[in-house]
Amino acid sequence: MGMNIQFKKGVLELCVLVLLGKRDYYGYELVSSISRTIEIAEGTVYPLLRRLTKEGHFSTYLKESGEGPVRKYYSITDQGREYGKALLEEWKRFFEGVNSIVLKEEKP
């Protein structure tokens, strides 16, 4: 059974914002980085990158790769940083709330 798609999309958005908050990535590199720890379909990251760029959270630039075609890199904007921080806070509160229920010892 796969994880709930909507839930996964939200988590994926957070991961993308956190990773790009550390440094610039090109699409495939970002997909590979996330795939190491979370099972995702490659096709789910690109629409997310397009949407977040359109919303002003990322900017893009092209850079020679030295091996094959020019790569499109994504760079976080100040607005993206703020949005990422807010999402991360929300995630932490949510995670703590869920854990307080799920990991709570049942009283005999």
N, C-alpha and C positions, 0 to 999 in steps of 0.2 A: 504493500500500500504506500503510495507516494504522499509526501507532505502536502498539506493544503496549499494550493497554488497562490492564493491571495496573501497568505501568511508568508510564504517563501519570497514573494515579490517585495514585500516590505523589508524583509531581512536582507535581501539582495541589494536593495537601494541603499540601506545603511552600510553594507560592506563596501559598495562602490564608492560612497562618499568618504568613508574612513580611509580606504586605500589611496584614493586620489588626494586626500588631505595630507598624505605623507610625501608623495611625489607624483610626477606626471606619468601616465601610462598610455600605451596605444591599445586599441580594442582587444586584440587577440591575447596580448600580454596580461591584460586585466582578467579576461576569461580564464586563462591558464592559472593565474594566481588564486582566483576564487575556487576553481575546480579542484585544487589540491585538498581543500577541506570541506567543501560543500558540493553535493551532486547537483549540477545545473546543466541545462541545455545551452549550448553556445548562443543560440538564437534569442535567448531571453535578455542577454546583457546589452546588445546593440540598440534595441528600441528604448531601453532604459537610459542609455547614454544620450541618445537623440533627444528624448524628452527633457532630461535634466539640463542639457545644453540649451535647448529652446527656452526653458524656464529661467535661464541665466545663471545656473549653478556651476556650469563648466564653460570654458572657452576651448577652442581647438586650434591646432597649428600643424602644418605638415613638416616632416623632417626626413631627410635621406636616411635609408636604413643601412646602406653599405652591402646589403644582400637582398636584391630584388626590388620591389616597388617602394615608392615613398610611403611613409606611414603617417596616419593621422593620430596625433597625440591629444589627449584630454588633460586640461589643466583646471584645477578648482579655482573658482572666483571667491571674493570675500563673502558674497551672498551665499555661495555654496558651503563655505566654512561655517557660517552661522546656522544654515539649515541642517548641516551635518551634526553640529553640536546639539541642536534642539532634538533631532531624531535620536541621537545617542542617549541623551538624558531620558527621553521617553522610553527607549528600549530598556535602560537600566531599571527604571521604575517598574515597568511591565514584568521584566525578568525576575526582579525581587519579589513582586506580588505573586507571580505564578509559583516561584520556589517556596514562598511562605505557606502556600496551600499544598503543593505537591509533596514537599519534603517534611511537612509537619508530622510529627509522631502522633499516632492515634493513642488517645488515653484509654487504658484498659478498663 
